[in-house]
Amino acid sequence: MKKTFDIIPAIDIIDGKCVRLSQGDYNKKTIYNENPLEVAKQFEAIGIKRLHLVDLDGAKKGEVVNFKVLDKIANHTGLKIDFGGGIKTDESIQGIFNAGADMATIGSIAVKDPELFYSWIKKYGSMKILLGADVKEEKIAISGWLEETKLTVFDHLKRNIENGLTQAFCTDVSKDGMLQGPSMVLYLKILEQFPQLNFIASGGVSKMNDVFELEKIGCNGVIIGKALYEGNITTNELKDFIKDAL
């Protein structure tokens, strides 16, 4: 059976608008569209099935802010949405599921309060929880990349897999929004150590060839942001890829 590979566009939200940051810097943002629902519908129209929705206001504030955007996209598209940014309490994770998220993307809390994170995997099931591992030089970065830790991505993944985690994505912060290609070496190391993990690449994708390479090395999907918004990867290229995958 052919392994599935998902193209997962990212919609990053600040003030209810679709934006992108460069290297996680809130001072280096580009607004691409005032209406994230419009963007989501455009993705769905070409055959995209999944969406990575990031509440950057929430990530910075430490609590979910953009419930309304999630609710709107969930109610007006059939996209499978993973939502992250500021999910830190039982109330907030329940709130995003109530608003229509299919998966909760958890980053900081998995580092700061691992027991709470494990309890969510247990309560909601591993298919509903997606670990977001943001990395700087193989060490985990948290709080919207504003805080670096001494924890390696390998130890972090190992610990969480031992506690029931089955899916994760990894973003190399130095690559994100820079259109300089993904961190192939890092991803190969992760795939080698954790072959059982449903693993999604994120950050640095600059052209369609990067997508083919990530599929070839064994990733289960890729989150793409800036390359789509800047036109480096075209709608037609995505359409062809999705059609060939069927």
N, C-alpha and C positions, 0 to 999 in steps of 0.2 A: 504493500500500500504506500502511495506517495505521501511523504510528510507534507503537512500543510504549511504554507508560508503566508503570513498576513502582511499586507501593506496597511500601516496604521498612521493616517495623517494626524498631526498634532495641531490642536487649537489651544493657544495660550491666551488666557484672559486677564486683562487689567482694565478696571473701570467698565466692565461689560463689553469690551472691544477685543477683537482678535489681533494679537500683537506677537512679535518675536523679540527676544533679547539676544545679545551677543555675549557668549561665555557667562551667562547668568547675571549680567550686569543690568540692574534696574534702570541705570542712567543711559543705557544704550538700547533703547527700545524703538521698534518700528511698528507703526499701526498699519495693518494690512486691510482691515475691514471693520467698520463700525458695528456690523451685524453678524455675529458668529453663526447664527442659524442659517443664514444665506450661504456661508462657507460650507457648513456641514451638508446642506442639501446638494451643493455642487459636487462634493465628494461622493455622496450617495448615488447621484445620477450617473456616475461613470462606473458604478459597480463595487465601490468600496463598502466593506461590511463593518469595519471597526473604526473607532475614533478614540484618540487619546486627548482628553480634555483636562487642561491644567489651570487651576485657579491660582494665578501668581499673586493676586492680592491676599488670598488665603495663606499661601506659603509664607509670605512676608509677615502677615499679622499673627499667624499661629492659630487661626480658626477659619473655617470655611466661610467665604464671603459671597461667591457667585452661584448660589443655589438656583437663582432664577434662570440663568443661562443654561444650566444643566437641565432643568425642568423643561424649558422651551425646546431644546434639541431632542430630548428624550421623547417628548410628546408629539413632535412634528417630523421625526424621521424614524426609520427602523434600524438605525445604527446601534451596534453593540458598543456601549460607552464605558471606558475606564476613566474614572475621575479622581484627580488628586490635587492636593494643595490645602494644607491646614487641617487635615483630619487627625484629631488628637484625642477625641473622647468617644465614649459609647454613643452619646447623643449625635455627634457629628457623623459618625459612620452610618448610623441608622438613618440620619437625615438625608445623606446622599443616596442611599438605596431607595428611600421613600420618594426622592425627587427623580428617580429613574435610572440611576447608574447601574450597570451590570456588574462592574467591578470597582473596588476601592483601591486606588494606588496609594501605597503607604511608603513614606521615606523616612522622615526624621523619627517618628515614634518607634519604628522598628529598632532604632539605635538607642534612643533615650529611655524607652520603656518596653523592652523586649517581651516581658511577661504579658503586657496588655496586647501586644501584637499577636503573640501565640494564641491568646484567648479568642481573638477575632478569627484566626484561621480555624480554630476549633468550632466556634459558634456559627460562622457563616459558610464554612467549607473552603477548601483551597482554591476552588474555581472562582470564588468571589473576591479573592485577595491577590493583588499584584504588587510585588515588592519593587519599589523604584530605588535602584542602587546608583547614586550619583558618585562619580569617582574622579579624584585628582591624584595622579601618579600612584594609582592602585590603592589609594586610601579613600575611605568613604567621606563625602561632604554632605552636610545636612542644612536644614532651614533655608531652603531656596538657594543652596550653594553658598550661603553667607558664612557658614561655620565648617571648619575642617576638623577631622578626627584622626586618631592614630590607628583606627580599625581598618584592616585590609579588606578589600572586597571579597577575597577568598574565604577568610574566617567568617565574615558576615553571612555569606551565602550558605556556608557549611552549617552554621549554627541554626539558621532559619529552616533549611531543608530538614535538619534533624527534628525540627518541631512542626513539620507538616507542610511547609511551603512547597509549591509545585511550579510556580511561574514567577518570573522576574524580568525586568529590563534593566539595562545598565547604560548610563550616559557618561561618557568621558567629558567632563566640563570644559576641558581645554579645547575640545573639538566642536562643542555645540554652537550652532549658528555661524560657524566659520567657513563652511563649505570646503573643507580641506580633506575630506575622506574620513570614514569611520576608523575606530581603533581595532583593526583586524587582529593585531598581536594579542591584545587584552582579551578579545572575544574568543580567540582560539584557546587561550589558557583556560578560560571559564568553561567552555564547551568540553574541553578535555577532562577537567576535574569533575564536572557535574553533568554527565551525559543524560541523566534522568530529568534534568530541569527543562521546562518549557521556557526557552530563552529568547528574548527580544532585544535586538540591537537598537541603539538610539544615539543620535548626535553625529554630526559631521558628514552625513550623506550629501553628496554634491551632484551626482549624476546617476543615471540608470544602471551603469556598470557596477556601482557600489552595491546596489540592490542584488544584482545577480551574484556578486561575490559573497555577500552575506548569506544568501540562500545556499550557495555552494559549500560554505564551511560548516553549515548545519544549524544556523539560527532558525527559529520558528517564525520570525517576523521582524519587521523593522518599523520604527517610528520615524516619520519624516516630517520636518517642519519647513525650514527656510528654503530648501531646494524646490519645494512645491510653490511657495509664495513668490519666489524670485524667477520662476519659470525655467530653472535648470533641469527639472524633470517635468515634462509636459503631460497634459491630460491624456493625449493620445498614447504616449509611452506607457502610462499607467493602465489605460484601457487594454492595450495589447498584452501587457503582463498578466492582468487579471483574466483575460480571455484564454491565454495559453495555460493558465493554472487550472482551469476548469476541466 
